[in-house]
Amino acid sequence: MLAFLFPGQGSQSPGMGRDVFQEDATARRTFQEADEALGMALSRLCFEGPEDQLRLTENAQPAILTVSVALLRMLHERGHRPDIVAGHSLGEYSALVAAGSLSFADAVGVVRRRGQFMQEAVPVGVGAMAAVLNLELEALREVCREAAQGQVVEPANLNTPDQIVIAGHSEAVDRACSLAAERGARRALKLPVSAPFHCRLMKPAQERLARVLQETPMDDLEIPLINNVQARIVRSGREARRGLVEQVSSAVRWTDSMETLNAQGVTRVTEVGPGKVLTGMMRRIGTEAVLSNVSGWEQVQSYE
């Protein structure tokens, strides 16, 4: 049983996708489709940067999606089709394209607007995120409650048992980092992001995105998806749409999602997209499945 995983924001880097664009007609068509759908040279931004522009949420999200779908289509052409899919935050859109629920042209337009809405929900500098290592979830929740002091700070990405990302008001995140260190966290480090994703401060973005998604066609899934919010199997377009809306201001339950995946009896897990962050997380979560990643031309060619 084969699972494909799709990465989220943070996996972008200038140069991503250039090799498959140069070598493969299907990949070229995918980048051209994205450029036409967005009315901008997204492909050039992927291949050349500059990095500060590629890092912007409204650019990074469609860029990662496009590279992921180009690689997915190349694997499909070579006969590799997953039995189940999942994606980390933004990656859930790539997973829904893989599951046949969402068209790529619709997905790339939606995630561009998703990125804009998320960036506009909280002014730059007001919010922050931080990675906390080696502190149990319940202990971290208590840290966040104590650190809030009338502001927002809460677990946002439950990535692995020993890595949880928190998000909220910048001052509250600072207080939580200090308190987490006092309570035994091995490390609490603020992340170089421009907005506090997956927390209550994203509610305005969620409301705006809900209206866009309501007008976006989403079919029932051809293969099952494990979603971020409930960490459970989703098969209907209605459930998938609701999950995409709710994930904007809810925590990404990645550890739980991967435990659900393991329970399905998967024997192979392949990360499809730029980087190999999810492969590393899966190793820390634990699995008996064979792990691999496909992020460029060489991996596509050698994938069996």
Beta strands, then each sheet from edge to edge (+ up, - down):
strand 1: 2-6
strand 2: 84-87
strand 3: 127-133
strand 4: 153-160
strand 5: 163-169
strand 6: 187-190
strand 7: 225-226
strand 8: 233-234
strand 9: 268-272
strand 10: 290-294
sheet 1: 8+ 7- 2- 1- 9- 10-
sheet 2: 4+ 5- 3+ 6-
end
